[in-house]
Amino acid sequence: MATIAPPLRTPVLPDPIRAVIFDMDGTLLETEAAQHRAFEATGAALGWPLSHEILDSMVGISRDLNQVMLANRLGPDFPLAQFYADSDVLFEAAVDAGLPLRPGARLILDHFRDTGVSLALCTSTQGGKAQARLAQAGLLDYFDVVVTRSDVTHAKPHPEPYLLAAKRLGVDPADCVAVEDSYAGVRSSVAAGIATVMVPDLLPATEEQTLVAAKVLPSLSDLRDLLLARTENSEL
């Protein structure tokens, strides 16, 4: 496995912000909670109930890395292929029924679009599925760049996904802001040298995220309010 650089402290949002890179699952879409429920129900149905510690460790991590983790933690008797096949049925049913946006998602995306800030999406979901979920939610057209698990060799928490998103935007990472909900996502963006705003979903911010993130906020609406206040103060 590739070596991950230690997190860099990036506590200040750039001024001006030239680009914003959003995570998708758990940040813009309520997919993490649905996936969590599918994993929990499937494990119980197969006779392999997963602890909350294992379920929490899967948040924000790509499927390939989660498969390795489950195999290592649960051993060769764990029915890995069946687990993913069955949980996919439950999860896709939830997606097809329509998953809500995270609070303030469209509000913050409209804010950046209206102010002319370039937007990218950086997700651990595979390419086709990511594009389909964004389209179904009516969010795809907001983004100038979409980077998925299919585009990179190393998934989050490695910095490669965020570095690639910044490169495709043509913006220096130091001039970008990342918006994330998971520990792996924050580690990825901070290691890429990007000032990061954490908006927790399933997992609360720990001391690690509090130290390395530029901001930890309750919602995406709070981020919009913070940026509006900063603009007003700069005009005084």
Secondary structure, 3 states (H helix, E strand, C coil): CCCCCCCCCCCCCCCCCCEEEECCECCCECHHHHHHHHHHHHHHHCCCCCCHHHHHHCCCCCHHHHHHHHHHHHCCCCCHHHHHHHHHHHHHHHHHHCCCECCCHHHHHHHHHHCCCEEEEECCCCHHHHHHHHHHHCCHHHCCEEECHHHCCCCCCCCHHHHHHHHHHCCCHHHEEEEECCHHHHHHHHHCCCEEEECCCCCCCCHHHHHHCCEECCCHHHHHHHHHHHHHHHCC
